[in-house]
Amino acid sequence: MEAGDGTEETPLPLELSRFQLSEDYGFLLPHPLTELPAPYRPWLEIARDLPQLITSHRLRSHVHQMPQLSTRHLSGREELHLAHLVLSFITMGYLWQEGEEGTVKVLPRNLAVPFWEVSQALGLPPILSHADFVLANWRRKNPNGNLDTIISLPGGESLRGFILVTLLVEKAAVPGIKAIVQATRAVLRRDEETLHKALQELAEAIGDMSKALERMHDYVDPEVFYTMIRIFLSGWKDNPAMPHGLIYEGVSDEPMAYSGGSAAQSTVLHAFDELLGIRHGQESTAFLHRMRDYMPPPHRAFVEEIHRAPSLKQHVLSSGDLRLRAAFNRCVSALADFRSYHITIVAKYITIAAVKAKARQAELGNRAGPSAGKPPSALEAKGTGGSHIFIFLKSVRDSTREGLIRA
């Protein structure tokens, strides 16, 4: 599924369609399906009732009664993505139904085997990732274009808001993705006018991504996010709540470990970093490159092809064109600003929310109820992807700033 093997003497200009990218939707799946073929109705029936099944502690028993289904009736990328979305949400609910203190060691065969098979077909890991949670989990509610999610988890309107605001950030990035293509071609052709225009469009798109991210405050309650939503995005790699990983019954007798959903799995920022020649620290780079394994392979190939292209930064430097240098620096500054704002969001929705959740728990004392109602603690200082969240985010922001061309 990888596009381009790097053996061409002259790099081919990027072509979005080669990498399953859309002119209108970028990395988003353009028209996600909401229905699977009839044999898979048992999966959809459970998936559509997940919030109720999880909060009533009945999901695991429903999964145990689920028939063992073959994946051979699934065909085409859209059906596979919907199947992966459905099975990944069921899996996260199954794992975390009882909170951090009630995890399981084995994913049952009737869920594990088809999830593994669909994952293999798509080149994705068998866990909920950004590709499921956001890119393939949206639909139009009505002809006016109002958006909704396809599958949900506990968290109500805050979960819906979290997914759809993230989707709007991805949508805002689309002009920037097209600007990457234009900039790369302009460098090859030494077309400075087109390159300057592309860099202007890229800086504007990154600014629009920041504006879209601001809407998180309007639609997502920090307490709901921290105490209810976040645990379902957590994986079983670098997570003290599941130190030994998870056995996928019928797939492997040995436990496997996968990272949870993370903004670092969004291809957009990886693509911008590669175009602008941003170089992160060793530890951050290692984590970011591991997160690429959670992207659809064509999207990962897009980033790799940008990396192989002639250096934009070197071209700007060697051109001696002050206008190009200023436009390049605007892009880098916009990207650093976006990352700074992301840190602000994380502080509000994790750090401050964690302090409030602890205080509330202490106040409730023994009246707090079952473990599923307790604020999660295993990933207090980590992101759901397993990184040390503030060390990582600040490091990446700072190394972005270092990418500026100094006078």
N, C-alpha and C positions, 0 to 999 in steps of 0.2 A: 504493500500500500504506500510505501515511501515514494515520493515524487522526486525524480532527479537523483542521479547517483554520483554527481560531482566529477564525471569523467569528461564532460564537454570541454573543448579547448576554449570556447568563448561562452560565458554564462548566458543562458537564455533569459530574456526579460521575464520577470515574474508575471504569471497569468493566474488570476484568482481562481478560476474554474478548475485549474489543475490541482488545487489544494482543498477542494470542496468548500470554497469560500464564496459568499454571495455579494454581488454589487450593492444590494439593498440591506442585507442583514449581517454582513461580515462573518464572524465566527458562529453566530446564532444559527440553529437549524431553521431554514427559511419557513417551512410549513409543517410543523410537527403534527404527526397523527395523534388522535385521541382515542382511537379504537384499535384493538388487535383482532386477528382472525378469531372466529367463534371458539375453537378449542381452548383458547387462553382466557376465556371468561372468568374461570376461578381466580386467576391472578388479579384481574382488574377489579373484581368484586371486593377482594380484600384490600387492594391498594386504595380504592375510592373511599373506604371506610376506616382508613388508618388512624386518624385522630381519635375517633371514638373507641376503636379496638385497643389502642395503646393506653388511653387514659382509664379504660375500664379493666385493664390487665388481661384482655382476652385474645390479643394478637397471637401469642405463641401457640395457644390451643388451636386457633384457626389455621395457622401454618401447618401444624402437625396433621391436620385433616385434609390438607391440600393434595390433590392428585399429583402423581409424578408425570409431568408432561414432557414430551419430546419437543425440541426446538425446530424440528425439520419443517414445520408448516410456516415458519417465519421467513419472509423474503424481502429483500430490499433494505436499504439503509434506514429508511424512516421506521419501518416495523421493528427492526433490530434496536434502534435507539429508544423507541417507546418501551419495548420489552426490558431493555437495560434500566430505563428510568423506573419502571414499575418494580422490578426485582430488587433494585438498589434501595428504594424507599422501604420496601417490605423488610429487607435485610437490616437496615438501620433501626427500624422499629422493633424487630425481633431481638436484636442485640441489646438495645437500651431501654426496653419496656419497663424494667424494674430499676432503672438508674444505674449509677456506677457500682453500687454494692450488690447488684443482682445480675451481673453479666453471665454469659454462657461460654463454654469452651468450644462448642460444636455447632455449626450451621447445618440443619438437617438436609439430608440428601435431596428431598423433593424441591428444595429451594436452592441448594448449593450447586447441583449439577447443571440445571438450565442456566443459572446465573453465570456459571463458569463458561458454558458453551457460547452464550450470547456475547460475553466479554471477549472471548477468543476471536469471535467473528468480527467484532468491531475494533479489536486491538486496544481495548480499554481494560483496566483492572476490575476485579469483581468487588467493587465498593462504590458507594455514592461519591461522585466527583462533580466538579464544576460543570463538566460536559453534560451531566444529567440534571443536576439541581437547577441550573439556569439556562444553558444553551438549548436544551430539548424540552424544557418544562413550561411552555407557554402556549396560550391559545387566545383567540379573539372571542370575547364573550358575546359580542353583537356586531352588526354591520358598521357601527360607529367606530369600531376599532378598539373599544375598551379591552384591556388585557386581563387575563386571569392565569392561574397556574393549572396544570393538568392533574398533578398528584400533590397531596399535601401531607403534613405531619402536625403534631400538636403545636400550637402557637398562633392559631387563628389569623387575624388580620395582620399581626406583626410578622408572621412567617410569610404571608402573601406579599406584604410590603418589602420584606428583605429580599425575596427572590426577584420581584418585579423592578425594584430600584436597581439592583445589580444588573438586571437585563437592560435597563435604560442606559446604564454606564457602557455596557457592551455596544448598544445601538449608537450611542454618541461617538464611539470610536470608529465607526465605519468610514467616515471621510478620511480619517487618519490612516486607516488600512489602505485605502485607495491611494493616499498620498505616498505611502511607502513604495508602491508599485511605480508611481510617476517619478519619484526621486531616484529610485534605483535605475530606471531607464535613462533618466536625464544625466546621471553620472556616466553611464556607459557611452552616451552620445555627446558628452560635454556640452549639454544644453543648459547653460546657466540660468536663462530666463524661466524655463520650465521647472528647474530645480528650486529656484527661489519661491515660485508660486506653490510648489508642493510643500516646502518647509513652512510656509505661512499657513497652509491648510492643516498641516499636522499640528502646529502649535494651537490653532483654533480648536481642533478636535479634542486635544488633551484638556484644554480649558473647559470645553463643553462636558467632558467626562467628570470633571470636578463639580460642575454645576449639577449634574445628574446625581452625583453621590450625596450632595447636600440634602436631597429629598429624603434620605434615610431618617433624618430627624422628624420628618412629618408623618412617617408611616410605620416606624418600628419603635416599640417600647423597649428601653434598655433592660428592664427587669424581666420582661417576657423573653427577650433574646437570650439573656444570660442564664436564667433559671430553667427555661423550658426548651428553647430551640437549639442552643449550642451543642448540647450533648448528642443530638441526633446527627450532627455533622462530624462527630469525633470518630477517628479510626482506631485501628488496633496495631499501630506501630508507634513507638515512643510514647505510649500512653500507659501510665502506671495502673490504670483501672483494668487493663488487659495486657499484662506484661508478657504473656506467652503467645499472643496472637490468636488466631482462630483456625480451627480445623474445618475445612470444607468437605463434609462427608461425601464419599463417593468420588472425590477428586484427588485428595491426598490424605494420607494418614498423619502427615506432619503439619503442625500449625503454620499458617502463613500470616504475614504482617503487612498491612497496607495503611497508608496515611489517609486521614479524613479529608473532607472537602476544604479547600483553601483558595483564597484569592490568587495565590501564587500559581494556581492551575489555569488561570485565564491566560490565553495565548497572547492577548493584546499587548501587555506590558513587556513580555519577552520579545515580541516583534519590534517594539519601539526601542528597547535597549540595544538590540542587534543593529538596527539601522543607525542609531546615534553613536554606536561604539562605546556604550556604557560598560565599564568593567567593575564588577562587584568583588568584595573580599572573598577569600577562598571558601570559608564556611558557607557564606550566603550563596555563592555560585554553586556549590555542591548541592545545597537544598533546592535551589531553583531548577537545576538540571534534573534532579530527581522528580520534581513536580511535572516536568515535561512528559514523563511516563504516564501521566494521568490525562493527557490531552489526546483527542482523536489523532491517529498517526498522520493524516494529511495536514493537520494544523501544525503539528510538530515539524513536519517536513518543510512547511512554509518558513518557519523560524530558521531552520538550518540552511535554507537557500539564501535567506537574507545574510546570514553569517558568511556564506561563501562569496557573496557579491563583493565587488571592489569597495574599499572603505570610503564611506561618505565623509567622515571627519577628515581623513587625509586629503580627499579631493577639495574640501572647503579650505583647508589650510594651504594647500599648494596653489589654489586659485588666486590667492591674495585679494579676493573680492570681499571688501568690508561689509557689503550688503548681505552676501551669503553668510558670512560669519555671524552677523547679528541675527539673521533668521534662524541659523542653526542653534545659537545660544537661547533664543526664545523657546525653541522646542525643548531643550534640556531643562530650562528653568520651569517651564510648564509641567514637565514630568516630575521634577523635584517637588513642585508645589502640590501636585496631585498626591504624591507619596506622603508629604507632610500632612495633608488633610486626612488621608487614610489613617495616619497615626492618631489624629484627633478623634476620629470615629471609633477606633479601637479602644482608646482610653475611656471614652464614654460608655461603650457597650460591653467592655470586659472589665477593665480595672476598677472604675467607679462603681459599676454595677455589682462587681464581686464584693466590694466593701459594704454596699447597701444590703446585699443578700445575706452576708454574714451577720450583720447587725440585726436584720429581721429574724434570722434563724435563732440567734441568741435570745431575742425578745420572746419568741414563741416557745423556746425550750422544748420540753417533752411533748408539747401539743403540736409539734411540726408535722406529724403524720408519717407515712411510709417513706422509704428511702428515695423513691422516685420524685418526691416533692422537695428533697433537699437540694440546695445549690450545689452544682458540680464543683469538685475541688481538684480532681486529677490533672486538669489542664489549666489551672489558675494562671500560671505564668507562661503557658504555651498556646500557640495557635492550634486550631483543630487539625492542621496538617502536621503538627508535631514540632514546629520550630519554636525556639525561645522568642516569643513574639516581639517584644520591644527591642531587644538586641538586634534581631533580624531586620525589623522595619526601619529602625534608625540607621543601621549600617547601609541598607539599600538606598535610603534617601540621601545619605551623606555621599555615597559613592556616585550617585546620580549627579549631585552638584559638582563633583570633581570632574565630570565629563565636559564642563564648560570650556570653551576655547578662550584662554586668557589673552589679554592684549599684549 
